Amino acid sequence: MKKILFLFLAISVVSCKKSEKKVEEVSKPKVKLHQLVGGSIFVKKLEVFSQDTTYTGQTKQFTDAYYVIEHPKGNLMWDAGLPEQLVVPEPFDEPSGVFRIQRPDSLANQLKTIGFKIDDFEYFAMSHSHFDHTGHANYMKDATWIVQENEYNSVLGDTLKTKNPAVAELKNVKKINGDYDVFGDGTVVIKYMPGHTVGHQVLYVDLGLEKPILLTGDLYHFEENRINKGVPSFNYDAKQTLESMNKFEDFAKEKNAEVIIQHSPEDFKKLEKILSKK
């Protein structure tokens, strides 16, 4: 009798677990990701992406992607490309002599291609506040800007004499400290990975595919950066960058994530293929 009772209880537990799993699968929100081009960056002096002379004399082509995430609780835009003043016929050689830059089209026109308008966004976040990620940021003034508090203070803090005009119009601000689950269900999570800037962050997106997507921001700029843990000369903190790289790789392994280097033309194509299968 005891054996029969034990067997009954075991079957009941297994059945309950299967039922819970089915409910979880059914209730999991549908998330979509769109990838857009916020610019083209030709690096004329690749050595700035190293702490030494590793890349002296080399050049490299970058892309400058930004992303739209659709979620039942609202839409999020991640990063903002280059300024729209760079939507010009010929690429612009910026004064430092490092970058040749150009943007293909305006935010409004690009959003039209995926059926969106600028005011369709409840949330806006950037990996960090460098010029190639804040380009159309001020257009997102009606959205809630999710930003690390220390990053906010570095560009718009009360003690600053000169504030960053690229984000000056963003008044709806949610300041965070560390990782942040945007919709509260684990599908879209901002991960704090400082070092490139004081409040640099990356983005985890679970689309319900075989692997979740992990967008690097500027933790890495190209594939060799990731392999060799190369730290650009202009990073805020090299030691902190390396710590974030280790933390990032541990998290990517834990989640079995597909890592997408945002400035990599190869990874741009890879993500396009992934998204075309969804």
N, C-alpha and C positions, 0 to 999 in steps of 0.2 A: 504493500500500500504506500509506503514511504517513497519507494522508487517511482511509482506512478505519479505521486504528487510532485516530486522533484522534476520529473520529465515535463509535467504540465506547466510548472512554473517557468522552466527553461524555455519552452516553446512560447509562452506568453511574453517573456522578456524580449526574445528575438522578434516576435511579431510586432511588439510595441516599437522597437528600434526601427524596424522596416517602415512602419507607419509614419514615425517621426521624420524619417529620411524623405519619404514621399511628400509629406507636407512641406518640408523644407525646400525640396526641389520645385514644387508647384508655386510656393510663395516667393521664391527668389526673383527679385526685380529684373526686368529686361533692360540692359544697358547697351548703348550704342556709342561707338567712337568714330569720329571723322578726323582725317588728317589734312591739313591745308598748308600751303606754302607762304610763309611770311617774308621770304627773301632769299637771295643768293649771296653768299659771302665767299669771295676768293681771297685766301690768306696768302699774302705776298712774302711774309716773313714768318715762316712756321716756327722759328726758334722761340717765339714768345710763348709757345705752348709747352715749354720745358724749363726746368730750373737750371739747365746747363746748355751746352752747345749742340745737343743731339740733332736738332733739325736745322742747323745753320745752312743757309743757301737753298732750303727746300720751300716748296709752295704746296697748297692743298685747296681743293674745292669743298666748301661746306654748303649744306642747305640750311634753311632756317624755318623749321616747321612750327606750327601751333595747332591746337587740337580743340575739338568740340565734343563734349561728352553729354549724351542724352540719358536722363534718368527720370523715372516716373515722378520724383519729387522736385524736379527742376533741371535746368541745363547749366553746365559748367564750361567756361572757356579756360583753357590752360595755355599760358604764354600769349604773346602779342606781336611777334615778329619785329621787323624793321619799321621805322617811321614811314608814313605814307608819302612824305616828301620825296622819298626815294623811288616812287613809281614814275620813273623817267626813262626815256628812250635808250640812254647810254649809262653804263655802270658808273658809280661815283667813287673816286679815289679819295678816301678820307685823309685828313691832314697828317696823321701819324705815319702814314706810309705802309701800314700793316695790312689794311683791308681794302678790297674793292667790292662795293656793295650795291645792291639793286633790289627793289621789291617789284614783283610781277603785276600786282593789282591791289585795289583798295579792299578793305575789310568788307564793306557792304556788297561789292560785286562778288567777292569770293564766297560769302555766306549764301548768296542767291543760288549758287551752284549746288548747294545741299539743302535748299529749301528753308533757310533761316534768315532772320532779320537781326539787326544789332540789339533791339530791345527784347529779344527772346531769351535772354540769359538772366537767371536768378543769381548765379555765382560766377566769380572771376578769380583766378589765381595765377601766379607766375612762379616759375622755378626760382627766379631772382630778378634783380632790378637793373641789369646791364642793358644798354641801348638796343641790342638786337632781340630783346625779349619784352620790351615795354612799348614797342612801336605804336600800336593803336590802343594802348591801355586807357587813355582818357575817353575813348568812345564808350567804355564800359562803366560809365559813372552811375548808371541806374542799377547795376548789379552789386552784390555784396562782395567786396574784395577780401579774400581770405589770405592773410599774410602773417609771417612770423613777426612777433612784436619787435625783435631786434632788427629785422630787415626794414620794417616800417620806420623805426627810429633813425636808421641810417640814411633814409631818403626824405622823410617828412617830419622828423622829430622836432619838438618845440625848441630845442636848443640849437638847431642848425641855422646858420646865417643864410645859407643858400640851399633851397629845397629843390628836389628833382622835379622839373616842370612836366616830365613825361607822365607823372602820376598825380599831379597836383589837383586834378578835378575829381579824384576818387574819394568821396566823402562817406560812403556806406562801407565801413571797415569792420571786419572781424579779425582782431588780433589773436594769434594763437602762440602757444609755446610748446613746440614739439609736434609729434604726429597728430593727425586730425582726420577722423572718419567723416567725410563730407556729408553723406546722407544717412549715417548711423546704421548701415547694414553690411559694412565690410566690402562693398563693391568698388568704391572710389575712395582711396585713402592717400592723403598727403603725408609723406614721410620726411622728417626733418633730417637733412644731410648737409650741415654747414661746412664751410671751408673755402668754396669758390667765392662766396660772399658770406657775410656774417649770418644770414638767415636763409641760405640756399635750401631748396627742398625738391623732392622728386615725387612722381605720381604713380600709384598703383591702381590699375583698372581691371576688374574682373568682368569680362564680357560673356562668361559662360562657355568659353571655348576650351580646348584642350589645355591651353596655358593662359594664365592671366598676363596682362601687358604691364611692363614696368618702364616708364619714361624717365630718362636720366637727368633731364635738365642739362646743366653744364658740369655735372660731376665728371663726365667724360665728354670729349669733343670728337674723337674718332677711335677706331678699333684698337690701334696700337696704344693709345692712351690707357685703354682699359686693360690690355694685356700686361703692359709694363708699369701700370699705376703712375703714369706721368702727370705731374702737377704743373700747370701753367705758371709762368713767372709772375703774372698779375693776380694770382689768387689772394684772397684775404688772409688765409692761414694755411700753410702747406701741411703742417702736422695734423690739423683738424681735417683737412681734405683726405689725407690717407686713412684716418680713422673712419671717416664717412664711407670711403671706398670699401673698407673691410666690412663695415656694417651693412652696406648695400649688397655686397656679394653674398653675405650670410642670409639676408632676407630673400634675395633672388633665388637662392638654392632652396630655402625653406618652402617657398611658394611655387617652385618649379616655373618661374616666370620667364617670359620672352622679353629680354632686355632690348630696348630700342634707344639707341644713341641719337638724340634729337638733331644733331648737326651732321649726321652721317647720311649722304645720298644713298648708300647701300641699304641702310636700315630703313630709310624712307620707302624704298622699293619693297623691302621685305614686309613692312607693315601694310603696305597697299595690298599685297598678295594675301596676307592674313585676313584683312578686312573684307576682301572680295569673296571670301569663302563663307562669311557669316550670313 
